[in-house]
Amino acid sequence: MLFPTTDFAIFFCLVFLGHWWLNHNPRLWKPFMIAASYVFYGWWNWRYVFLLAAVSFITQIAAITVDRQREPRRRSVALALGVGFSFGLLFISLDRSGDDAGQWPLLFARFTALPVLLVAALFQFRGKRPAFGRQLVVPAAIVGVLIALSNASYLISTREGLLSIVAVVVAMYPASTIVLAAAIDGERATRSQLIGMALAAGALVMITTGS
């Protein structure tokens, strides 16, 4: 089911009506939206429904584990494992997309992430209208453009190079977050973070020289 098709237009109208009708009842709204997601992806290839079910199950287990952990270190480890699994699956899925797919895989990924962010925003503000000023909109727009460009670059890289190399290089992006946090917010990197960045840099050098 592609976006510029009649099938998607009909599907979107039905899901929108169901969302509007069940929005007041979270117990019914949540399973309805989950089922709609499964139909959306299963319409293309029903075999991927099993993959989506496995991802849903593992991420749910990771979320429950993070919520139940009271020790910050264990919570960080559980969160890192869950996020790492999700990103790894995303990297592999984008790599498996054919060259003739163009940038459609990224559009599908954004279409999936947007409802999740909207739901999180609704729970965060709880009916209160957030104040959107220029100081918030402009940086958010810049971040959105950079994320889109980085994802497109990754998709092109996996099609031109080896996933085993590209994924390792891309996985080093948290280092830039640590550097920005130190430069903008004045946060100090922990010893484990410094060791991790050093090991990652060494791995990148070995991959570069080996390739």
C-alpha positions in Angstrom: 0.0 0.0 0.0 1.7 3.2 -1.2 0.7 6.7 -0.2 -0.3 8.0 -3.7 -2.9 5.3 -4.3 -6.6 4.9 -3.9 -6.2 2.0 -1.5 -4.3 4.2 0.9 -6.8 7.1 0.6 -9.7 4.7 1.6 -7.6 3.2 4.3 -6.6 6.6 5.7 -10.2 7.8 5.8 -11.4 4.6 7.6 -8.5 4.8 10.2 -9.1 8.6 10.7 -12.8 8.0 11.4 -12.0 5.1 13.8 -9.4 7.3 15.5 -11.9 10.2 15.9 -14.7 7.9 17.2 -12.5 5.9 19.7 -10.2 8.8 20.8 -12.2 9.2 24.0 -11.7 5.6 25.0 -8.0 4.6 25.2 -8.8 0.9 25.9 -10.4 0.7 22.5 -8.3 3.3 20.7 -5.0 1.7 21.3 -5.8 -1.8 19.9 -7.6 -0.2 17.0 -4.5 1.8 16.0 -2.2 -1.2 16.5 -4.5 -3.3 14.3 -4.5 -0.5 11.7 -0.7 -0.5 11.7 -0.6 -4.2 11.1 -3.0 -4.0 8.2 -1.0 -1.2 6.7 2.2 -3.1 6.7 0.6 -6.5 6.0 -1.1 -5.1 2.9 2.3 -4.9 1.3 3.6 -8.3 2.4 1.8 -10.4 5.0 5.0 -12.1 6.1 6.2 -8.9 7.6 3.3 -8.9 10.1 5.2 -11.6 12.1 8.3 -9.4 12.1 6.2 -6.4 13.3 4.7 -8.6 16.0 8.1 -9.7 17.2 9.3 -6.0 17.3 6.2 -5.0 19.2 6.7 -7.7 21.8 10.4 -7.1 22.3 10.0 -3.3 22.6 7.1 -3.7 25.0 9.2 -6.1 27.2 12.1 -3.5 27.1 9.7 -0.7 28.1 8.3 -2.7 31.0 11.8 -3.7 32.1 12.9 0.0 32.1 9.9 1.1 34.0 10.4 -1.6 36.8 14.1 -0.9 37.3 14.7 1.4 40.3 18.5 1.5 40.0 19.6 4.1 37.4 22.4 1.9 36.0 20.2 -1.1 35.4 17.6 1.2 33.8 20.2 2.7 31.5 21.4 -0.8 30.4 17.8 -2.0 29.7 17.1 1.2 27.8 20.3 0.8 25.8 19.5 -2.8 24.8 16.0 -1.9 23.7 17.0 1.1 21.7 20.0 -0.8 20.2 17.7 -3.6 19.1 15.3 -1.2 17.5 18.0 0.8 15.7 19.7 -2.4 14.5 16.4 -3.6 13.0 15.9 -0.3 11.3 19.4 -0.4 9.8 18.8 -3.9 8.5 15.3 -3.1 7.2 16.6 0.0 5.3 19.4 -2.1 3.8 17.0 -4.8 2.6 15.0 -2.3 0.6 15.6 -2.5 -3.1 17.3 0.2 -5.1 14.0 0.8 -7.0 12.3 1.8 -3.7 13.9 5.2 -3.7 13.3 7.2 -0.5 10.0 5.5 0.2 11.3 3.4 3.1 12.2 6.6 5.0 8.8 8.1 4.3 7.2 4.9 5.8 9.5 5.2 8.8 8.5 8.8 9.4 4.8 7.9 8.9 5.2 5.4 11.7 7.1 7.6 14.1 4.8 10.6 13.8 1.7 9.1 15.5 3.9 7.9 18.3 5.3 11.4 18.9 1.9 12.9 18.7 0.6 10.5 21.3 3.6 11.2 23.6 3.0 14.9 23.2 -0.7 14.5 24.2 0.3 12.6 27.4 3.1 15.2 28.1 0.9 18.3 27.9 -2.4 16.7 29.0 -4.7 19.1 27.3 -2.5 22.2 27.9 -1.6 24.1 24.8 2.1 24.4 24.6 3.7 27.7 23.7 5.3 27.5 20.3 7.7 30.4 19.9 10.4 31.1 17.4 13.0 29.9 19.8 11.4 26.4 19.7 10.2 26.2 16.1 13.4 27.2 14.3 15.7 24.8 16.1 13.1 22.0 15.8 12.9 22.7 12.0 16.7 22.6 11.7 16.9 19.3 13.6 14.2 17.8 11.4 16.0 18.8 8.2 19.3 17.4 9.5 17.6 14.1 10.6 16.0 13.8 7.2 19.3 14.4 5.4 21.2 12.0 7.7 18.6 9.2 7.1 18.7 9.8 3.3 22.5 9.6 3.4 22.4 6.4 5.4 20.0 4.8 2.9 22.3 5.8 0.0 25.3 4.5 1.9 23.9 1.1 2.5 23.1 0.7 -1.2 26.6 1.7 -2.2 28.6 0.0 0.6 28.5 -2.8 3.0 26.0 -2.8 5.9 28.6 -4.3 8.2 30.7 -1.1 7.8 28.0 1.5 7.4 26.0 0.4 10.4 29.1 0.5 12.7 30.0 4.0 11.5 26.4 5.3 12.0 26.2 3.7 15.4 28.8 6.2 16.6 26.4 9.1 16.4 25.8 9.2 20.2 29.3 10.5 20.5 28.2 13.7 18.8 25.3 14.0 21.3 27.7 13.8 24.2 30.0 16.4 22.6 27.0 18.8 22.1 25.8 18.3 25.6 29.2 19.2 26.9 29.5 22.3 24.6 25.9 23.6 25.0 24.7 22.5 28.5 28.1 22.1 30.1 27.6 18.4 31.0 30.6 16.4 31.8 31.1 13.0 30.1 31.4 10.1 32.5 34.3 7.7 32.5 32.3 5.0 30.8 31.3 7.4 28.1 34.8 8.5 27.4 36.0 4.8 27.3 33.1 4.0 24.9 34.0 6.9 22.6 37.7 5.9 22.6 36.9 2.3 21.8 34.4 3.3 19.1 37.0 5.6 17.5 39.6 2.8 17.5 37.1 0.5 15.9 36.4 3.1 13.2 40.1 3.5 12.5 40.5 -0.3 12.1 37.4 -0.6 9.9 38.7 2.3 7.7 42.2 0.9 7.3 40.9 -2.7 6.8 38.5 -1.7 4.0 
